[in-house]
Amino acid sequence: MKRLTTLLFALAFSGLATADESPLWDLAKNDIPAVEKAGGAIKLHDGASFAVPAEAFPDQKNFTVQVTLSLDALVQDAVFTVMNKQSGGKDDGFAMFFNYKDKPYYARQVNSVVNKILMTGGALNGRNEPEINKPCTFTLAVRNGLATFYIDDAPIKKCFMELVPNSEPMWIGRNDNPKSKTMPVTVHSVKVFGPAYNYVSKKESAGPYPRGAVAGKGWALDVPKIEHPEWPQVLIYGDSISMGYSGSFIPEMLKKNVYTFHCVHFVGGDVPEQALSEMAGRYKFDAIVFNNGLHSLHWTPAQVSDAVVLERMQKLTRCFKNGAPQAKIFYLMTTPHTAARPAPDKPVTAFGDKNDVVLRLNTLSAQVMKQEGIEVIDAYALLASHLDLASGDNYHWQTPAYQLLTQEIFSRVLPAVGKEK
C-alpha cells in the first residue's frame, strides 16, 4: 500500500476560538489541507501523520489537549504517537505514545514524556487485549507548567517538574523513530483548550497526600508533594517487589510523618552510575532502602562471574553512597524465586528452579554490603518461611507477604530517621 504523505498544516492555521472555554483548535472545525475527513474523523495508516499548529498553544504553562482515537488493527511491535510537541536536540515539550505486543501484557505500555524524559505508565485496557474500534481519549492537562496525563479520564502520570515550552507544532501519528512500525488508527477528535478551560477528572483522587513524578536522564521518581519540609525523607529503590510493598509502606510511613520516594528500576547489566547518583542526590534523603535481584536471574555463574557481580553491586551501592552521603542506607535481600502452584486452588509449597541464582546473588551482595558498611534487611529469610503467600507466578507475592515486608522494613528504617515505632 502506498505510504501516505505526512502533512504539516501550520501555515494553514486559521480562526482560533475566542469563547472562554471553547477549544482554541478543534479537528471538527479547523481544516487540514489535502486530508479528507469521513464523518469528521481521519484515518492514519501506513505512517501518515498530521500536526496541530504551534499557534494553538499561546500559553504553554496552562492548556489541555484531548485526542480521541480508536485502533483499526493490532500490529505486533507497533507504536502510535498520540501527541508529540518537542524540539529536535532540545529537552523540552511533551509527548504521549503507546505500543502493542501480544504478550506478555506488561510489555504493552502507554508512555508519557516531559522535557524528553520518558515515564512509563499502564497499558491500554490494562491486562486485557486492547479493543479494536473502541474510542479512547488521551488527555494532557498542564496547570501552572505541571503536566498530568490521562486515559479516559484516569490519571496515569502526574509530573512535578515544569514543562519547558517550545515553538513546535504538535504532531499526531509521527513516531520519533521513523523505522518503527505504526499502528493504524482512526482519529475521531482533537481539541486544544487554553488556560480558561478547567479540565477536571472524576477519576482523579483528591487525597490529602498527592503524589507525582520527578525525573532526569535515565531515572524517574514517584514523589510526594512536599508540604512539610521538616519531615524525614526515605527513598525505596527496587523492581516490582518494591511496587508490591510500597502500597502499604508509604501510608505507614506517613502515619509517622515521614515522606517516601520510590524509584522502580533494576540493573540487569552495566550500572548507569551517573543517572543513579544524580537520582540519589535529587532530594536530601535521610534513609535509602535498595535491592537488585529478580531481574538479574540471568547472572548465572556461566554467564556472569562472581567478580563481575561483585563489581556491579559495589558500583550500585556507591551510587547511593555518593549521591546521598548523609543517608542511612539499607540493602534489601532479594526475595525467593518460587515454584508454581501445584493446583489452582493450592498454595505454593516449593522454591523455583532459579532460586539457586537468588541465593548466589544474595551471598555476593552480602559480601559487598559488609565491605561498604551497609546494613542488610533479610527479605529472603522472611518470605522463605512463608511460601504459602507466594502468588504462584514464580516472582511475586500476595498482599499479606508484602505487609510482612512493610513491617520489617518499617521497623528498621523508622529508628534510622529519628522516629519511634
Backbone hydrogen bonds, N-H to C=O, Kabsch-Sander energy under -0.5 kcal/mol:
donor,donor_aa,acceptor,acceptor_aa,energy
7,L,49,S,-2.1
12,A,9,F,-0.9
13,F,10,A,-1.2
22,S,19,A,-1.1
24,L,192,V,-3.2
25,W,192,V,-1.4
27,L,190,V,-2.7
29,K,26,D,-1.6
30,N,26,D,-3.3
35,V,32,I,-1.7
38,A,41,A,-2.4
39,G,37,K,-0.6
41,A,38,A,-1.4
42,I,187,V,-2.3
44,L,42,I,-0.5
44,L,185,V,-2.7
45,H,43,K,-0.6
48,A,45,H,-1.5
50,F,172,I,-1.9
52,V,170,M,-3.2
56,A,53,P,-1.9
57,F,54,A,-2.1
62,N,59,D,-1.1
63,F,142,V,-1.5
64,T,193,F,-1.8
65,V,140,L,-2.6
66,Q,191,K,-2.5
67,V,138,F,-2.6
68,T,189,S,-2.8
69,L,67,V,-0.5
69,L,136,C,-2.4
70,S,186,T,-2.0
71,L,131,E,-0.5
72,D,184,P,-2.7
73,A,184,P,-0.9
75,V,73,A,-0.6
76,Q,74,L,-0.5
77,D,100,Y,-2.0
78,A,75,V,-2.0
78,A,100,Y,-0.5
79,V,181,K,-2.4
80,F,98,F,-2.6
82,V,80,F,-0.7
82,V,96,M,-1.8
83,M,96,M,-1.7
84,N,171,W,-1.2
85,K,94,F,-2.9
90,K,87,S,-1.1
92,D,90,K,-1.4
93,G,164,V,-3.0
94,F,85,K,-1.4
95,A,113,V,-1.8
96,M,83,M,-2.5
97,F,111,N,-2.2
98,F,80,F,-2.3
99,N,109,Q,-1.6
100,Y,78,A,-1.7
107,A,104,P,-1.7
108,R,105,Y,-1.7
109,Q,107,A,-0.6
110,V,122,G,-2.8
111,N,97,F,-3.5
111,N,109,Q,-0.6
112,S,119,M,-3.0
113,V,95,A,-2.6
114,V,117,I,-1.7
115,N,93,G,-2.9
117,I,114,V,-1.7
118,L,116,K,-0.6
119,M,112,S,-2.8
121,G,110,V,-1.5
126,G,123,A,-2.2
128,N,125,N,-1.8
133,N,71,L,-3.0
134,K,131,E,-0.9
136,C,69,L,-2.6
138,F,67,V,-3.1
138,F,136,C,-0.5
139,T,150,Y,-2.1
140,L,65,V,-2.4
141,A,148,T,-2.5
142,V,63,F,-3.1
142,V,140,L,-0.5
143,R,141,A,-0.6
143,R,146,L,-2.6
145,G,61,K,-2.9
146,L,143,R,-2.0
147,A,161,M,-0.5
148,T,141,A,-2.0
149,F,157,K,-2.9
150,Y,139,T,-2.8
151,I,154,A,-2.3
152,D,137,T,-3.4
154,A,151,I,-2.2
156,I,149,F,-2.9
157,K,149,F,-1.4
159,C,147,A,-3.0
160,F,213,A,-3.9
163,L,145,G,-3.1
170,M,52,V,-2.9
171,W,84,N,-2.8
171,W,169,P,-0.6
172,I,50,F,-3.0
173,G,81,T,-2.8
175,N,173,G,-0.7
180,S,177,N,-1.8
183,M,79,V,-1.1
185,V,44,L,-1.9
186,T,70,S,-2.6
187,V,42,I,-3.4
187,V,185,V,-0.5
188,H,68,T,-2.4
188,H,186,T,-0.7
189,S,68,T,-1.7
191,K,66,Q,-2.4
192,V,25,W,-2.5
193,F,64,T,-3.3
197,Y,194,G,-1.7
198,N,196,A,-0.6
199,Y,197,Y,-0.9
204,E,201,S,-1.1
205,S,203,K,-0.5
212,G,223,V,-2.8
213,A,158,K,-2.2
214,V,221,L,-2.0
216,G,219,W,-2.4
218,G,216,G,-0.7
219,W,216,G,-1.6
221,L,214,V,-3.1
222,D,262,H,-3.2
223,V,212,G,-2.9
223,V,221,L,-0.7
225,K,210,P,-2.3
226,I,224,P,-0.6
227,E,225,K,-0.8
231,W,228,H,-2.3
234,V,259,Y,-2.7
235,L,287,A,-2.4
236,I,261,F,-2.6
237,Y,289,V,-2.7
238,G,263,C,-2.1
242,S,239,D,-0.9
243,M,239,D,-1.2
244,G,240,S,-1.7
245,Y,241,I,-2.0
246,S,242,S,-1.9
247,G,243,M,-0.7
248,S,245,Y,-1.0
249,F,245,Y,-2.6
250,I,246,S,-2.3
252,E,248,S,-1.5
253,M,249,F,-2.4
254,L,250,I,-2.0
255,K,251,P,-1.6
256,K,252,E,-0.6
256,K,253,M,-1.0
257,N,254,L,-2.0
258,V,253,M,-1.7
259,Y,232,P,-2.6
261,F,234,V,-3.4
262,H,222,D,-2.4
263,C,236,I,-2.7
264,V,262,H,-0.5
265,H,238,G,-1.9
265,H,263,C,-0.8
268,G,266,F,-0.6
273,E,271,V,-2.1
276,L,272,P,-2.4
277,S,273,E,-2.4
278,E,274,Q,-2.0
279,M,275,A,-2.3
280,A,276,L,-2.4
281,G,277,S,-1.2
282,R,279,M,-1.3
285,F,283,Y,-1.6
286,D,233,Q,-3.5
287,A,233,Q,-1.3
288,I,328,K,-2.4
289,V,235,L,-2.7
290,F,330,F,-2.2
291,N,237,Y,-1.1
296,S,293,G,-2.7
297,L,294,L,-0.7
299,W,296,S,-2.2
300,T,298,H,-2.1
303,Q,300,T,-1.0
304,V,300,T,-3.4
309,V,305,S,-2.3
310,L,306,D,-2.8
311,E,307,A,-2.1
312,R,308,V,-2.7
313,M,309,V,-2.6
314,Q,310,L,-2.1
315,K,311,E,-2.4
316,L,312,R,-2.6
317,T,313,M,-2.4
318,R,314,Q,-2.4
319,C,315,K,-1.4
320,F,316,L,-1.2
321,K,317,T,-2.0
322,N,318,R,-3.0
323,G,319,C,-2.1
324,A,320,F,-2.0
327,A,324,A,-1.8
328,K,286,D,-2.3
329,I,327,A,-0.6
330,F,288,I,-3.0
331,Y,375,E,-2.9
332,L,290,F,-2.9
332,L,330,F,-0.5
333,M,331,Y,-0.7
333,M,377,I,-2.6
338,T,336,P,-0.6
338,T,394,N,-2.2
339,A,350,A,-2.5
346,K,343,A,-2.3
352,G,337,H,-3.7
355,N,352,G,-1.4
357,V,354,K,-0.9
358,V,354,K,-1.4
359,L,355,N,-2.5
360,R,356,D,-1.9
361,L,357,V,-2.7
362,N,358,V,-2.7
363,T,359,L,-2.3
364,L,360,R,-2.5
365,S,361,L,-2.7
366,A,362,N,-2.3
367,Q,363,T,-1.4
368,V,364,L,-1.7
369,M,365,S,-2.6
370,K,366,A,-2.1
371,Q,367,Q,-2.0
372,E,368,V,-2.4
373,G,369,M,-0.7
373,G,370,K,-0.7
374,I,369,M,-2.9
375,E,329,I,-1.1
377,I,331,Y,-3.0
378,D,376,V,-0.6
379,A,377,I,-1.9
382,L,378,D,-1.6
383,L,379,A,-2.1
384,A,380,Y,-2.5
385,S,381,A,-0.9
386,H,383,L,-1.8
387,L,384,A,-0.5
389,L,386,H,-2.3
390,A,387,L,-2.0
391,S,396,H,-2.5
392,G,396,H,-0.5
398,Q,389,L,-3.0
401,A,398,Q,-1.0
402,Y,398,Q,-1.6
403,Q,399,T,-2.2
404,L,400,P,-1.7
405,L,401,A,-2.1
406,T,402,Y,-2.6
407,Q,403,Q,-2.3
408,E,404,L,-2.1
409,I,405,L,-2.8
410,F,406,T,-3.0
411,S,407,Q,-2.1
412,R,408,E,-1.0
412,R,409,I,-0.6
413,V,409,I,-2.8
414,L,410,F,-2.2
416,A,412,R,-0.7
417,V,413,V,-1.1
417,V,414,L,-1.1
418,G,415,P,-1.4
419,K,414,L,-2.4
